[in-house]
Amino acid sequence: MLNQDLFDQGLATRRKVLGDAYVDASLASADDFSRDLQELVTQYCWGDIWNRPGLEPAQRSMINLAMLAALNRPHELATHVRGAVNNGLSPDQIKEVLLQVAVYCGVPAALDSFRVAREVLASTAQSSDGHRG
């Protein structure tokens, strides 16, 4: 259900971070199928979450960059890199966020993958040895 006040707050925040041209294009491309999603994103993401006390817009941008990079969402990442610049992040700060993503999302995933693969391969080798004959 649309909360007009929260939507309007979100729309103002969304425009400030992403720019009028981007927001206008997103809203203009909404149709009967996707309009509800645009309203939800604007109201909840931009109106509620982005306007909560406790974190500055630049900090929220850093969090979004890390999450979007970790989730491999390049289109949204590009949008939020532009938003991060609008929120005052420098290229060096963006670089540092992405380097941290590389370490904390890449290496742990690789370690888990190697662990799982080693267990499966060891189990497969034991099964093969037991079935020879």
C-alpha positions in Angstrom: 0.0 0.0 0.0 1.4 3.4 -1.0 2.3 5.8 1.8 2.4 9.1 -0.1 4.5 10.9 2.4 7.1 8.1 2.5 7.0 7.9 -1.3 7.6 11.6 -1.6 10.5 11.5 0.8 11.9 8.5 -1.1 11.5 10.3 -4.4 13.4 13.3 -3.1 16.3 11.1 -1.8 16.4 8.9 -4.9 16.7 12.1 -7.0 19.4 13.5 -4.8 21.5 10.3 -5.0 20.8 9.0 -8.5 20.0 12.3 -10.3 16.8 13.5 -11.9 17.5 12.0 -15.4 17.9 8.5 -14.0 14.9 8.6 -11.8 12.7 10.3 -14.5 13.7 7.5 -16.9 13.0 4.8 -14.4 9.6 6.2 -13.6 8.7 6.9 -17.2 9.5 3.3 -18.2 7.2 1.9 -15.6 4.1 0.3 -17.0 1.1 -1.4 -15.4 3.2 -4.4 -14.7 6.2 -2.7 -13.1 4.7 0.4 -11.6 4.1 -1.3 -8.2 7.8 -2.2 -8.0 8.9 1.4 -8.7 6.5 2.6 -6.0 7.8 -0.1 -3.6 11.5 0.7 -4.3 10.9 4.4 -4.0 8.8 4.2 -0.8 10.7 1.5 1.2 14.3 1.6 -0.1 14.6 5.3 -0.7 12.0 6.7 1.7 12.3 4.4 4.7 15.8 2.8 4.6 17.8 5.7 3.1 16.2 8.2 5.4 16.8 6.3 8.7 19.1 8.0 11.2 22.3 6.3 12.1 24.2 6.2 8.8 25.2 9.0 6.4 24.4 8.7 2.7 28.0 8.0 1.9 28.0 5.1 4.3 24.8 3.7 2.8 26.4 4.0 -0.6 29.4 2.0 0.5 27.1 -0.7 1.8 25.2 -0.8 -1.4 28.4 -1.0 -3.5 29.6 -3.9 -1.5 26.3 -5.8 -1.6 25.7 -5.2 -5.3 29.3 -6.3 -6.2 28.9 -9.4 -4.0 25.6 -10.2 -5.7 27.1 -9.6 -9.1 24.5 -7.1 -10.1 26.4 -5.0 -12.6 23.6 -2.8 -13.8 22.6 -1.7 -10.3 26.2 -1.5 -9.3 26.8 1.0 -12.1 23.8 3.0 -10.9 25.1 3.0 -7.3 28.6 3.9 -8.3 27.2 7.1 -9.8 25.1 7.6 -6.6 28.2 7.1 -4.4 30.0 9.8 -6.3 26.9 12.0 -5.8 27.1 11.2 -2.1 30.7 12.4 -1.9 32.7 9.1 -2.2 36.0 9.5 -4.0 37.2 7.0 -6.6 39.8 5.8 -4.1 37.0 5.1 -1.5 35.0 3.2 -4.1 38.1 1.3 -5.1 38.7 0.3 -1.4 35.1 -0.9 -1.1 35.5 -3.1 -4.1 38.9 -4.4 -3.0 37.4 -5.5 0.3 34.6 -7.2 -1.7 37.2 -9.1 -3.6 38.8 -10.4 -0.5 35.7 -11.1 1.6 33.4 -12.4 -1.1 35.9 -14.0 -3.4 38.3 -15.8 -1.1 35.7 -17.2 1.3 33.7 -18.5 -1.6 36.8 -20.2 -3.0 37.7 -21.7 0.4 34.2 -23.2 0.8 34.3 -24.4 -2.8 37.6 -26.1 -2.3 36.4 -27.7 1.0 33.3 -29.1 -0.6 35.1 -30.3 -3.6 37.8 -32.0 -1.5 35.1 -33.7 0.6 33.2 -34.9 -2.5 36.4 -36.0 -4.3 37.6 -37.9 -1.2 34.2 -39.6 -0.9 34.2 -40.5 -4.5 37.7 -41.9 -4.3 36.7 -44.1 -1.3 33.5 -45.3 -3.1 35.5 -46.2 -6.2 38.1 -48.1 -4.1 35.3 -50.0 -2.4 33.6 -51.1 -5.6 36.7 -52.4 -7.4 36.8 -55.9 -7.9 
